[in-house]
Each structure stands twice: as C-alpha cells, then as structure tokens.
Amino acid sequence: MILHCVFCNFSDAATAAQRQAILSELRDFAMSLRRCLSAEFGPNRDFEQKTQGYSHGFVLRFRDADALAEYAEHPTHRALGARLCALCTGGADGILVYDLEVPDRRSR
C-alpha cells in the first residue's frame, strides 16, 4: 500500500476559498479512481513546530504503486496539480511530497 503525502506552502495570495477548492477537487478526483482507498486533507496544526510554511496537506492511500502511477499520470491530476502549484510559494517548490510504502493492515 502507498501513502501519497503532500504538504503545501500556500502563497499569501491564495485565498482560503481557493485552498479549500483545490484540495477538495484533488480529493474528489482521487476517490473517483477505483484503486484509491482513501483521501484526507486539512490544515497543518504543527504541534511540534517543525513544518515551517507548510500550512495544509493531504494524504491519499493507494492500493499499490501502479495505482499511484495511474493517478499521477492522469490528465485531470496534471491539471489539478498545475493549479495547486500556481497557489503555492515558488510553484512546485512550495510542495513537499512523500510516498510511503506501508503494509496493508486491512486484511488482518
């Protein structure tokens, strides 16, 4: 199973409505794909104060690396990703991505 973790450093010019809209659209698109198992997003509470600038994030859970590739290569993802980049400080440099391979604990 792959956890696709994305953290966003939104620019000051990105409104709350724009942030909510793009994250909602990314979640909804991901969940429209058969092999996306879950999608969550929200503000970074940064309780340990270790993530300067990354105000929001989302985590998508995919069945496997092929499912993540299907998402990443899809034209809708590319269009949404371009919109997300436009809202972040420094464009794509304002986005941090981690893809974690984790055991699938659902079958236990």
N, C-alpha and C positions, 0 to 999 in steps of 0.2 A: 504494500500500500504506500502511496506517496502523499505526503502533506505538502502542498504548494503554499508557502507562507510569503506574503507580500506586504511590505511596510512602506508607507507613503509619507514623504516630506512635502506636504502641500504648500504651494506658494501662498503668500498673504493675499494675493488677488483672487484665489479660488474661494468662492463663497461656500457657506455651509450647504446650501441647496445643490450646488454643483458637486460637492464632495459626496453628499448622500446619493445623488442621482447616479454618478459613475459607479460607485461601489454597489449600489442596488442592481444596476444593469449587469455588472460583471457577475454578481451572484446569480441573478436570474438566468443569464446565458449559461453559466457553468452547470446549473441544475437542470438545464434543458438537455444536457448530454447524458446519455444512458449510463456511462461509466464514472460519472462524478457522483460520489456518495454523500457529500455534504458540503455546505458553503456557509461560512460565517464571516461577518465583518463588524468593525466597530472602532471606537476611539481608543487610543493608547492611554491607559491610565498611568503608566510608567511609575509604579510604586517604588521601584528601586532607583529611579532617576539615572538610567543607563542608556536611554534611547533618544538622545537629543535630536529634536527636529522631526522625528517620525510620529506624526500626530494620529494616524489612522492605519489600520491594517486589515487584511483578510486572509483566511485560511480555507483552501479548497482541499477536500480529501478525494483522491482518485484511486480507483481500483489497482492501477499499475502504471508503469512509466509510459506504456503505449496510450493509455487513456489521457495522461497529461499531455503527450505529444499531439493527440487529436485536438485537445483544447487549444494548445499553443499555436498550432498551425492553421486553425480555423479562421476564415476571413472576418468573422464577427469579433473574435478575440483580438485580431490585429487592429481593427477599427477602434474597439473599446480601449485597447492598450495605448493607441496613439492619443486618444482623448485624455486618458489618465496621465500620460507623460506631459501633455500640454498644461495640466493643472499642477504639476509638481515643480519644485525649485530645481532648476537645472535640467528640466526634461527627464529623460530616462535616468540621469544621475541622481534624481531625487526619489528613486525607488530601489528598495533593497529586497532581493528575492532569495529565499532558502527553499530548497526542495529536499525534504527529509524522507528517507525510506524507513518505514516503521512496520512492525508486524501487524497483521490483520487480526485483531483480537475479537472480531465479531463471531468467528466460528467456534469460540470456546464455550 
